[in-house]
Amino acid sequence: MAPLIKDSSLPTSIISYANNKLKPRKIQLTNILNSKISNSFKSLSSAVSYITEIDRSSDRSTMRKYINSGKPYRKNWIISEIE
């Protein structure tokens, strides 16, 4: 678990932003063509590794852009963040 930033000299909005950026994102991968390989993960890194195993390649920065966009990544995957 990421450490919380507790610096009273920083504005609350910066502290909140920093704490959210440090938390891993829970990710749901939904395969449009084969629902049996859809899965959820504790982090984006885990999701990237999973897609790499199945599709032989993936790009973390590109996947990040597709989170919650509703657009399919690599024509097969819908990527969403889980609360």
C-alpha positions as CSV (number, residue, x, y, z in Angstrom):
1,M,0.0,0.0,0.0
2,A,1.3,3.5,-0.9
3,P,2.2,5.8,1.9
4,L,-0.1,8.8,2.4
5,I,1.3,12.2,2.0
6,K,0.9,14.2,5.2
7,D,2.4,17.6,4.7
8,S,0.3,20.5,6.2
9,S,2.3,23.0,4.1
10,L,0.8,21.6,0.8
11,P,-2.7,22.6,-0.4
12,T,-5.3,19.8,0.2
13,S,-5.9,19.4,-3.6
14,I,-2.2,18.6,-4.2
15,I,-2.2,16.1,-1.3
16,S,-5.3,14.4,-2.6
17,Y,-4.0,14.2,-6.1
18,A,-0.6,12.8,-4.9
19,N,-2.3,10.1,-2.8
20,N,-4.6,9.0,-5.7
21,K,-1.6,8.8,-8.1
22,L,0.2,6.5,-5.7
23,K,-2.6,4.0,-5.3
24,P,-2.6,1.1,-7.8
25,R,-5.6,1.1,-10.1
26,K,-7.8,-1.9,-10.1
27,I,-8.5,-2.8,-13.7
28,Q,-11.2,-4.9,-15.4
29,L,-10.3,-6.3,-18.8
30,T,-13.2,-7.4,-20.9
31,N,-12.5,-9.3,-24.1
32,I,-15.1,-8.5,-26.7
33,L,-14.5,-11.7,-28.8
34,N,-14.0,-14.2,-25.9
35,S,-15.6,-13.5,-22.6
36,K,-13.9,-16.5,-21.0
37,I,-10.5,-14.7,-21.0
38,S,-11.9,-11.5,-19.5
39,N,-10.4,-10.9,-16.0
40,S,-9.9,-8.3,-13.3
41,F,-6.5,-7.2,-11.9
42,K,-5.1,-5.4,-8.8
43,S,-3.0,-3.1,-11.0
44,L,-2.4,-1.8,-14.5
45,S,0.9,-3.6,-14.6
46,S,-0.8,-6.9,-14.0
47,A,-3.3,-6.2,-16.7
48,V,-0.5,-5.3,-19.1
49,S,1.3,-8.6,-18.3
50,Y,-1.9,-10.6,-18.9
51,I,-2.6,-9.0,-22.3
52,T,1.1,-9.6,-23.3
53,E,0.7,-13.3,-22.4
54,I,-2.4,-13.6,-24.6
55,D,-1.7,-11.2,-27.5
56,R,2.1,-11.3,-27.4
57,S,2.4,-7.6,-26.9
58,S,0.8,-4.6,-25.2
59,D,1.8,-1.0,-24.4
60,R,1.2,0.3,-20.9
61,S,1.0,4.0,-21.8
62,T,-1.5,3.3,-24.6
63,M,-3.6,1.1,-22.3
64,R,-3.7,3.9,-19.8
65,K,-5.3,6.1,-22.5
66,Y,-8.0,3.5,-23.1
67,I,-9.1,3.2,-19.4
68,N,-12.8,4.1,-19.1
69,S,-12.9,5.4,-22.7
70,G,-15.3,2.7,-23.9
71,K,-13.1,2.3,-27.0
72,P,-11.6,-1.2,-27.6
73,Y,-7.9,-1.5,-27.1
74,R,-6.3,-3.7,-29.9
75,K,-9.8,-4.2,-31.2
76,N,-10.5,-6.9,-28.6
77,W,-10.3,-5.4,-25.1
78,I,-12.4,-2.9,-23.1
79,I,-10.4,-1.6,-20.2
80,S,-12.1,-0.1,-17.1
81,E,-11.1,1.0,-13.7
82,I,-12.8,-0.8,-10.8
83,E,-13.5,1.2,-7.6
